[in-house]
Amino acid sequence: MGPLLLVLSAACFGAMAIFGKLAFAAGVTPATLLLVRFALAAAILAAIVLLRRPATPVRMSARTVLTAFGLGAFGYALQAGLYFAALQRMDATLLALIFYVYPLLVTVGAVLLGRDRLTPRRVAALLVASAGTLLVLLGAGAVGFDVLGAVLAFGCALTYTAYILVSDTVVRRLPASVLSALVMTGATLGQAVYAPLAGGVDLGFGAAGWFWLVCVALVSTVLAMVAFLAGLRRTGPSTAAILSTFEPVVTAALAGVVLPETLTPVQYGGGLLVLTAAVVLQLRPVTARRALVRTKVVV
């Protein structure tokens, strides 16, 4: 049951780019999508925390709460903003492949911060992933490559890497569900400030736009998180981290069916190299992978 829940979670996360594309086509702006997504998800996560309130109250220092809010307002909101800005300019599949270099960036960051060590296996995996990313980018000419979109996508991966590494210093102090609710609330407040700077919030779209917004909030945020936590409890971090590589596969498959998107064989080969390297890095329990798994609950 655990692996099935993790696959479900990966599928829900992987569908987010498709839901986003369909929301844009229905007239939803990125700023509106983010604010509605964060607000709905924060309300549902807060309700889950209240309904599952433990017998012993959770002790939270003011510093921990402020850090969690900051992670949402300055980390998660920025990462999501870059993600959907890139999604406006490029194919969902290409975005997924570029974004999924973040597990490798987490490993590099953990090594530079002294939280992990560089081994020959990891060096080989990083070289393979770099070659795969290069193939993905070089093969993009046939599908209308957008340089700014690629920069935004890579910036999203970098921002999410920083978010994960900072979250690793907080995640042990709070239950995952509580941390997720606080981060999402912080993201809502942050997006409420960012939205006017990005053109404001426009709710003048039709029922189709609201449908895809609800899909983003419920399916690709709340359901994805709950399924991930349930699967993680049943399987452990190793299986959870490896099965997370299913996400870009789902994005590519759905994009090929739902959207008029296609990649070149060179790009698919590069994507396979990136995913293979990510799996190799996660075959043994390491600090960077544990950080990735623990903070995945609020992707």
C-alpha positions as CSV (number, residue, x, y, z in Angstrom):
1,M,0.0,0.0,0.0
2,G,2.8,2.4,0.8
3,P,4.4,2.4,-2.7
4,L,1.0,2.9,-4.3
5,L,0.4,5.9,-2.1
6,L,3.8,7.3,-3.1
7,V,3.1,6.8,-6.8
8,L,-0.3,8.5,-6.3
9,S,1.5,11.4,-4.6
10,A,4.0,11.6,-7.5
11,A,1.2,11.5,-10.0
12,C,-0.6,14.4,-8.3
13,F,2.5,16.5,-8.1
14,G,3.4,15.7,-11.7
15,A,-0.1,16.8,-12.9
16,M,0.4,20.3,-11.5
17,A,2.0,21.7,-14.6
18,I,-0.8,20.3,-16.8
19,F,-3.5,21.8,-14.5
20,G,-1.5,25.1,-14.6
21,K,-1.4,25.1,-18.4
22,L,-5.2,24.4,-18.6
23,A,-5.8,27.2,-16.0
24,F,-3.8,29.7,-18.1
25,A,-5.8,28.7,-21.2
26,A,-9.0,29.4,-19.2
27,G,-7.9,32.9,-18.5
28,V,-6.3,32.5,-15.0
29,T,-3.2,34.6,-14.4
30,P,-0.2,33.2,-12.5
31,A,-0.6,35.6,-9.6
32,T,-4.3,34.6,-9.2
33,L,-3.5,30.9,-9.5
34,L,-0.9,31.1,-6.8
35,L,-2.9,33.2,-4.4
36,V,-6.0,30.9,-4.7
37,R,-3.9,27.7,-4.6
38,F,-2.1,28.8,-1.4
39,A,-5.2,30.1,0.3
40,L,-7.3,27.0,-0.4
41,A,-4.5,24.6,0.6
42,A,-3.7,26.6,3.8
43,A,-7.3,26.5,4.9
44,I,-7.6,22.7,4.3
45,L,-4.2,21.9,5.9
46,A,-5.2,24.0,8.9
47,A,-8.4,22.1,9.2
48,I,-6.5,18.8,9.0
49,V,-4.2,19.9,11.8
50,L,-7.2,21.0,14.0
51,L,-9.1,17.7,13.4
52,R,-6.0,15.6,14.1
53,R,-5.0,17.6,17.2
54,P,-2.8,15.4,19.4
55,A,-3.5,14.8,23.0
56,T,-0.3,16.5,23.9
57,P,-0.1,20.1,22.5
58,V,2.7,20.8,20.1
59,R,5.3,23.2,21.6
60,M,6.3,25.9,19.1
61,S,8.6,28.7,19.8
62,A,8.0,32.1,18.2
63,R,11.3,31.7,16.3
64,T,10.2,28.4,14.8
65,V,6.8,29.8,13.8
66,L,8.4,32.9,12.2
67,T,10.9,30.7,10.4
68,A,8.1,28.5,9.0
69,F,6.2,31.6,7.9
70,G,9.3,33.0,6.3
71,L,9.9,29.7,4.4
72,G,6.5,30.1,2.9
73,A,6.5,33.8,2.2
74,F,10.1,34.1,0.9
75,G,10.9,30.6,-0.2
76,Y,8.0,28.6,-1.3
77,A,6.0,31.5,-2.7
78,L,9.0,32.6,-4.8
79,Q,9.7,29.1,-6.0
80,A,6.1,28.6,-7.1
81,G,6.1,32.0,-8.7
82,L,9.1,31.2,-10.8
83,Y,7.7,27.8,-11.7
84,F,4.4,29.2,-13.0
85,A,6.1,32.1,-14.7
86,A,8.3,29.6,-16.6
87,L,5.3,27.4,-17.3
88,Q,3.7,30.4,-19.2
89,R,6.7,30.5,-21.5
90,M,7.6,26.8,-22.1
91,D,6.3,23.3,-22.4
92,A,5.3,21.5,-19.2
93,T,7.5,18.5,-20.0
94,L,10.6,20.6,-20.6
95,L,10.0,22.6,-17.4
96,A,9.6,19.4,-15.4
97,L,12.9,18.0,-16.7
98,I,14.8,21.3,-16.0
99,F,13.2,21.7,-12.5
100,Y,14.1,18.1,-11.6
101,V,17.8,18.9,-11.3
102,Y,16.9,20.1,-7.8
103,P,17.7,16.8,-6.0
104,L,21.2,17.0,-7.5
105,L,21.5,20.6,-6.4
106,V,20.4,19.6,-2.9
107,T,23.3,17.1,-2.8
108,V,25.8,19.7,-3.9
109,G,24.5,22.2,-1.4
110,A,24.6,19.7,1.4
111,V,28.2,18.9,0.5
112,L,29.2,22.6,0.4
113,L,27.5,23.2,3.8
114,G,29.4,20.3,5.3
115,R,26.2,18.3,5.9
116,D,27.2,15.5,3.5
117,R,30.4,14.3,1.8
118,L,31.2,13.9,-1.9
119,T,31.8,10.2,-2.9
120,P,32.9,8.8,-6.3
121,R,29.4,7.5,-6.8
122,R,27.9,11.0,-6.3
123,V,30.5,12.6,-8.5
124,A,29.6,10.2,-11.3
125,A,25.9,10.8,-10.7
126,L,26.3,14.6,-10.9
127,L,28.3,14.3,-14.1
128,V,25.6,12.1,-15.7
129,A,22.9,14.6,-14.5
130,S,24.9,17.5,-16.0
131,A,25.2,15.7,-19.3
132,G,21.5,14.9,-19.2
133,T,20.5,18.5,-18.5
134,L,22.8,19.7,-21.4
135,L,21.0,17.3,-23.8
136,V,17.6,18.5,-22.6
137,L,18.6,22.1,-23.4
138,L,20.5,21.4,-26.6
139,G,17.7,19.3,-28.0
140,A,15.1,22.0,-27.3
141,G,15.6,23.9,-30.6
142,A,13.1,21.7,-32.4
143,V,10.3,22.5,-29.9
144,G,10.6,26.3,-29.6
145,F,13.2,26.9,-26.9
146,D,12.6,29.9,-24.7
147,V,15.8,31.2,-23.0
148,L,14.0,33.3,-20.4
149,G,11.7,30.3,-19.6
150,A,14.7,28.1,-19.1
151,V,16.3,30.7,-16.8
152,L,13.1,30.9,-14.7
153,A,12.9,27.1,-14.5
154,F,16.5,26.8,-13.3
155,G,16.0,29.7,-10.9
156,C,13.0,27.8,-9.6
157,A,15.2,24.7,-9.0
158,L,17.8,26.8,-7.2
159,T,15.2,28.5,-5.0
160,Y,13.7,25.2,-4.1
161,T,17.1,23.8,-3.3
162,A,17.7,26.7,-0.8
163,Y,14.2,26.2,0.6
164,I,14.9,22.5,1.3
165,L,18.3,23.2,2.9
166,V,16.8,25.9,5.2
167,S,13.8,23.7,6.0
168,D,16.1,21.0,7.1
169,T,17.0,23.1,10.1
170,V,13.4,23.5,11.2
171,V,11.6,20.3,10.2
172,R,12.7,18.4,13.3
173,R,11.0,20.9,15.6
174,L,7.5,20.5,14.3
175,P,5.2,17.7,13.0
176,A,5.1,17.6,9.2
177,S,1.4,18.5,9.1
178,V,1.9,21.5,11.3
179,L,4.9,22.7,9.4
180,S,3.1,22.3,6.1
181,A,0.1,24.4,7.3
182,L,2.4,27.1,8.6
183,V,4.5,27.3,5.4
184,M,1.4,27.4,3.2
185,T,-0.1,30.1,5.4
186,G,3.1,32.1,5.0
187,A,3.0,31.5,1.3
188,T,-0.5,32.9,1.2
189,L,0.5,36.0,3.0
190,G,3.6,36.4,0.8
191,Q,1.6,36.0,-2.4
192,A,-1.0,38.5,-1.2
193,V,1.9,41.0,-1.1
194,Y,3.5,39.9,-4.4
195,A,0.2,39.7,-6.4
196,P,-0.3,43.4,-6.8
197,L,3.3,43.8,-8.0
198,A,2.7,41.1,-10.6
199,G,-0.4,42.7,-12.1
200,G,-2.9,42.1,-9.4
201,V,-5.5,39.4,-8.9
202,D,-8.2,39.0,-11.6
203,L,-11.1,36.7,-10.7
204,G,-13.1,37.5,-13.8
205,F,-12.6,34.0,-15.4
206,G,-15.2,31.4,-15.9
207,A,-16.1,28.0,-14.3
208,A,-13.4,26.2,-16.2
209,G,-10.7,28.4,-14.6
210,W,-12.1,27.7,-11.1
211,F,-12.2,24.0,-11.9
212,W,-8.5,23.9,-12.8
213,L,-7.6,26.1,-9.8
214,V,-9.3,23.7,-7.4
215,C,-7.5,20.8,-9.1
216,V,-4.1,22.6,-8.4
217,A,-5.0,23.2,-4.8
218,L,-6.7,19.9,-3.9
219,V,-5.1,17.4,-6.2
220,S,-1.5,18.7,-6.7
221,T,-1.1,20.3,-3.2
222,V,-3.3,18.8,-0.5
223,L,-3.9,15.2,-1.8
224,A,-0.3,15.0,-3.0
225,M,1.0,15.9,0.4
226,V,-1.4,13.6,2.4
227,A,-0.6,10.6,0.1
228,F,3.1,11.3,0.4
229,L,3.0,11.4,4.2
230,A,0.9,8.2,4.4
231,G,3.3,6.5,2.0
232,L,6.4,7.7,3.8
233,R,5.2,6.3,7.1
234,R,4.7,2.8,5.4
235,T,7.8,2.6,3.4
236,G,10.5,4.9,4.8
237,P,12.6,7.7,3.2
238,S,14.6,5.5,0.7
239,T,11.6,4.2,-1.2
240,A,9.8,7.6,-1.0
241,A,12.8,9.5,-2.4
242,I,13.3,7.1,-5.3
243,L,9.6,6.9,-6.2
244,S,9.5,10.8,-6.3
245,T,11.4,10.5,-9.6
246,F,8.1,9.4,-11.1
247,E,6.8,13.0,-11.1
248,P,8.4,14.3,-14.3
249,V,7.5,11.0,-16.1
250,V,3.8,11.7,-15.2
251,T,4.2,15.3,-16.4
252,A,5.7,14.1,-19.8
253,A,3.0,11.5,-20.2
254,L,0.1,13.8,-19.4
255,A,1.5,16.6,-21.6
256,G,1.7,14.2,-24.5
257,V,-1.9,13.2,-24.1
258,V,-3.6,16.4,-22.9
259,L,-1.4,19.2,-24.4
260,P,0.0,19.6,-27.9
261,E,3.6,19.0,-26.6
262,T,6.4,16.8,-27.7
263,L,10.1,16.5,-27.0
264,T,12.8,15.3,-29.2
265,P,14.5,11.8,-28.7
266,V,17.6,13.7,-27.5
267,Q,15.6,15.5,-24.8
268,Y,14.0,12.3,-23.6
269,G,17.4,10.7,-23.5
270,G,18.7,13.6,-21.4
271,G,15.7,13.4,-19.1
272,L,16.4,9.7,-18.6
273,L,20.0,10.5,-17.6
274,V,18.8,13.1,-15.1
275,L,16.3,10.7,-13.5
276,T,18.8,7.9,-13.4
277,A,21.3,10.1,-11.6
278,A,18.7,11.2,-9.1
279,V,17.9,7.5,-8.3
280,V,21.6,6.7,-7.9
281,L,22.0,9.5,-5.5
282,Q,19.1,8.2,-3.4
283,L,20.0,4.6,-3.2
284,R,21.5,5.0,0.2
285,P,20.3,7.1,3.2
286,V,22.1,10.4,3.1
287,T,21.5,13.7,4.8
288,A,20.6,15.5,1.6
289,R,18.0,12.9,0.6
290,R,16.4,12.9,4.1
291,A,16.1,16.7,3.8
292,L,14.4,16.4,0.4
293,V,12.0,13.8,1.7
294,R,11.0,15.6,4.9
295,T,10.3,18.9,3.1
296,K,8.5,17.3,0.2
297,V,5.3,17.5,2.1
298,V,4.8,21.1,1.0
299,V,5.8,21.0,-2.6
